Structures are given as C-alpha cells and as structure tokens.
Amino acid sequence: MYRIVKRSDVSDTVKLIEVEAPLIAGSAKSGQFVVLRLKEGGERIPLTIADKDKNKGTVTIVFQVVGKSTMQLADFKVGEELKDLLGPLGKATDFAGAKNIVCVAGGVGIAEIYPEVKELHEEGKKVTTIIGARNKSLLFFEKELKAVSDAMHVTTDDGSYGRKGFVSDVLKELLEKDKSIDLVVAVGPVIMMKVVSEFTKNYKVRTIVSLNPIMLDATGMCGACRVTVGGKTLFGCVDGPSFDGHQVDFGELMKRLNQFKDEEKNSAEIYKLKCKECR
Ligand SMILES: Cc1cc2nc3c(=O)[nH]c(=O)nc-3n(C[C@H](O)[C@H](O)[C@H](O)COP(=O)(O)OP(=O)(O)OC[C@H]3O[C@@H](n4cnc5c(N)ncnc54)[C@H](O)[C@@H]3O)c2cc1C
C-alpha cells in the first residue's frame, strides 16, 4: 500500500525514505506532515513531508533516529510497505505576503524547512537560508537548499565546516544589515527556535516556528499536542504545526516533550537488545 521506493542514509543518524502515496503527494503543501504506523498496533509517528513528487505519486520523509519507532523505521528496506500513512495533516505555513524571508534550520529541521524554501522560491520571493549543526557530519541538503535560495549560509558549532558558531550569529548580522527582511522562519531544536524568536522580537520581525509537541491522534481530539500560544491553548496537529514564535510558551513545550523520557529510554533499550528481529 505505502511502498518504500527509495531509502538512503543522509547522515549516521538521519535517514530518508521516499514512499508511494499518490493522494498525499497530490495535495500536500509546505509545513504539513503525515502520521505513519509501521505495523498493526504500532505507535503513531508524526513526520514532516520533506518533499513530494506529484508525477511519481511519492512523498519524501527525512527522520532522525531517536528512539524505538524511528529505529524500526530505519530498518525498513526498499520494496517493504508501511502499514498506514495518514495525511497531509496540519495547516500549510502561512507566509502572508512576506517578500524578503530568512529561513533558519538546525538538525533534522534542515529537511523540514526544504519544502518551505522551495515554495517561497517558486513564488519568486527573496529567500536567504541559514543551516547549522554541531559538526560537519550532521549537515545535509546543502546543495538542494542552495538551488532554491538566493543566498545560503552554513554554520557548525565546532567550525568543522562553514562558519564557526550558531545560526543565530548569522541571523543577527543579516537583520542588522537588511532592514527589509519581513519574515523569519525557524525549524529545528526547540531551544534554537526559542533563541531565534527572542532575538527577532527585538528587531520586530515576524517569526514563524514549526513545533513538534508529542502528538498522538493528530486530529485535534486527544489534546496531547497542546501548546500555549499567546496565552491560549492550541493544538499542534490542527492549529499548527506552524505558530507565531513571539507568542509560543517554549518553556512549557520543553517540559512536555520530556515527560515520557524514562519510558522512551526503556523501550529503545528493549528494542535494541531483544527485538531486532521481531518486526
Ligand atoms: C508535526 C511534527 C512533525 C515532525 N517531523 C519530524 C521530521 O520530519 N523528522 C523527524 O526526525 N522528526 C519529526 N518529528 C518528531 C518525531 O515525531 C519523533 O522524533 C518520533 O515520534 C520519535 O519516535 P521514537 O519512538 O523513535 O522515539 P521515542 O523514544 O518515542 O521519543 C524520542 C523523542 O521523540 C519525541 N517524540 C516521541 N514520540 C513523539 C510523538 N508521538 N510525537 C512527537 N514527538 C514525539 C519526544 O521528544 C521524545 O523525547 C515531528 C514531530 C511532529 C509533532
């Protein structure tokens, strides 16, 4: 049903799969995601649609191996099928007339920001992209992003590639130099999105962040992915995942993301030790 037609290692911990899903490929917009299950009774995993090919009827997903379900997904091979793939879910990112946009991404957010940069580029907007990672081995999609950006900057924390430092260092310089920047889009680790949002607030530049709260049904019913934005409780799945970064309660989001740490660690350990073959 949802056959994997391509699989590659983007880095040691980041994997890419291309999956047959013609209906999703035909209607997905940037910022939207899918929820997949690997097998009957399996966990529901929300993952961003990193790319789509309407002609081939496929969607591309790029994921970081962080726990049991993503370890299992990384073990899938070309030709195998996923049990379910539900989507496109969530609201498309609303760029609302912005003309000069800086897109900032870190970690697996580099893949998640790709469809947004591509869409802005296709609409003829000016897009500057900044990507960053801890070191060179964790960077990817530089060539792909460069092809759809007017300017591109790369940073690594340790200076092993590009400029040494953080994505926010480059963003600061751009905001100082170019007063016509009217939107910043940030996707990546929560701490990075928090820092970028605090920063752009001083420059009064609208900022969109893509949140990744723990999500279960992804239809707005269970409430697991609730986030506080502008003092209101909203749901990541149906109201987001993109929100105004200046209004998000990042402290609460970070706490909620950590609430199942012990259970997650245990189930990853059990999968690694005993269950390699049980898929
Ligand atoms: C809208 C959305 C889009 C996402 N897009 C991507 C993407 O494109 N690429 C990518 O690598 N990751 C993405 N994520 C995060 C991804 O869903 C989790 O990494 C994955 O579910 C982890 O499952 P696990 O069993 O391997 O890890 P676990 O051991 O279960 O958890 C490891 C960590 O992953 C997060 N997590 C666990 N379960 C969920 C869940 N049901 N929903 C959200 N986060 C969870 C938590 O922070 C947790 O601490 C996205 C999350 C959301 C909400």
The ligand as a Tripos MOL2 file, in Angstrom:
@<TRIPOS>MOLECULE
LIG
   53    58     1     0     0
SMALL
NO_CHARGES

@<TRIPOS>ATOM
      1 C1          4.3130   17.7880   13.4310 C.3       1 LIG1
      2 C2          5.5830   17.0190   13.6930 C.ar      1 LIG1
      3 C3          6.4880   16.8320   12.6630 C.ar      1 LIG1
      4 C4          7.6620   16.1140   12.8870 C.ar      1 LIG1
      5 N1          8.5230   15.9710   11.8420 N.ar      1 LIG1
      6 C5          9.6590   15.2790   12.0230 C.ar      1 LIG1
      7 C6         10.5520   15.0660   10.9290 C.ar      1 LIG1
      8 O1         10.3020   15.4670    9.7920 O.2       1 LIG1
      9 N2         11.7010   14.3700   11.1760 N.ar      1 LIG1
     10 C7         11.9970   13.8800   12.4340 C.ar      1 LIG1
     11 O2         13.0420   13.2700   12.5920 O.2       1 LIG1
     12 N3         11.1670   14.0620   13.4720 N.ar      1 LIG1
     13 C8         10.0000   14.7320   13.3070 C.ar      1 LIG1
     14 N4          9.1240   14.8700   14.3650 N.ar      1 LIG1
     15 C9          9.4540   14.2040   15.6500 C.3       1 LIG1
     16 C10         9.1240   12.6880   15.5560 C.3       1 LIG1
     17 O3          7.7340   12.5030   15.5160 O.3       1 LIG1
     18 C11         9.6960   11.9380   16.7680 C.3       1 LIG1
     19 O4         11.1060   12.0400   16.7090 O.3       1 LIG1
     20 C12         9.3070   10.4530   16.7750 C.3       1 LIG1
     21 O5          7.9370   10.2970   17.0220 O.3       1 LIG1
     22 C13        10.1360    9.7170   17.8070 C.3       1 LIG1
     23 O6          9.6520    8.3990   17.9660 O.3       1 LIG1
     24 P1         10.5890    7.2490   18.5730 P.3       1 LIG1
     25 O7          9.7350    6.1230   19.0060 O.co2     1 LIG1
     26 O8         11.6900    6.9230   17.6340 O.co2     1 LIG1
     27 O9         11.2670    7.9410   19.7980 O.3       1 LIG1
     28 P2         10.8290    7.9540   21.3290 P.3       1 LIG1
     29 O10        11.8600    7.2490   22.1220 O.co2     1 LIG1
     30 O11         9.4020    7.5460   21.4840 O.co2     1 LIG1
     31 O12        10.9460    9.5030   21.6480 O.3       1 LIG1
     32 C14        12.1210   10.2690   21.4850 C.3       1 LIG1
     33 C15        11.7260   11.7500   21.4560 C.3       1 LIG1
     34 O13        10.9200   11.9840   20.2950 O.3       1 LIG1
     35 C16         9.8090   12.8280   20.5890 C.3       1 LIG1
     36 N5          8.5520   12.0770   20.3730 N.ar      1 LIG1
     37 C17         8.2700   10.8310   20.7800 C.ar      1 LIG1
     38 N6          7.0360   10.4500   20.4010 N.ar      1 LIG1
     39 C18         6.5210   11.5030   19.7480 C.ar      1 LIG1
     40 C19         5.2730   11.7510   19.1220 C.ar      1 LIG1
     41 N7          4.2790   10.8490   19.1010 N.pl3     1 LIG1
     42 N8          5.0830   12.9670   18.5690 N.ar      1 LIG1
     43 C20         6.0640   13.8810   18.5700 C.ar      1 LIG1
     44 N9          7.2670   13.7070   19.1330 N.ar      1 LIG1
     45 C21         7.4890   12.5340   19.7270 C.ar      1 LIG1
     46 C22         9.9830   13.2500   22.0440 C.3       1 LIG1
     47 O14        10.7110   14.4600   22.0770 O.3       1 LIG1
     48 C23        10.8070   12.1580   22.6310 C.3       1 LIG1
     49 O15        11.5270   12.5620   23.7510 O.3       1 LIG1
     50 C24         7.9390   15.5850   14.1800 C.ar      1 LIG1
     51 C25         7.0320   15.7780   15.2150 C.ar      1 LIG1
     52 C26         5.8620   16.4770   14.9780 C.ar      1 LIG1
     53 C27         4.8650   16.6790   16.1030 C.3       1 LIG1
@<TRIPOS>BOND
     1     1     2 1
     2     2     3 ar
     3     2    52 ar
     4     3     4 ar
     5     4     5 ar
     6     4    50 ar
     7     5     6 ar
     8     6     7 ar
     9     6    13 1
    10     7     8 2
    11     7     9 ar
    12     9    10 ar
    13    10    11 2
    14    10    12 ar
    15    12    13 ar
    16    13    14 ar
    17    14    15 1
    18    14    50 ar
    19    15    16 1
    20    16    17 1
    21    16    18 1
    22    18    19 1
    23    18    20 1
    24    20    21 1
    25    20    22 1
    26    22    23 1
    27    23    24 1
    28    24    25 2
    29    24    26 1
    30    24    27 1
    31    27    28 1
    32    28    29 2
    33    28    30 1
    34    28    31 1
    35    31    32 1
    36    32    33 1
    37    33    34 1
    38    33    48 1
    39    34    35 1
    40    35    36 1
    41    35    46 1
    42    36    37 ar
    43    36    45 ar
    44    37    38 ar
    45    38    39 ar
    46    39    40 ar
    47    39    45 ar
    48    40    41 1
    49    40    42 ar
    50    42    43 ar
    51    43    44 ar
    52    44    45 ar
    53    46    47 1
    54    46    48 1
    55    48    49 1
    56    50    51 ar
    57    51    52 ar
    58    52    53 1
@<TRIPOS>SUBSTRUCTURE
     1 LIG1         1 GROUP 0 **** ****
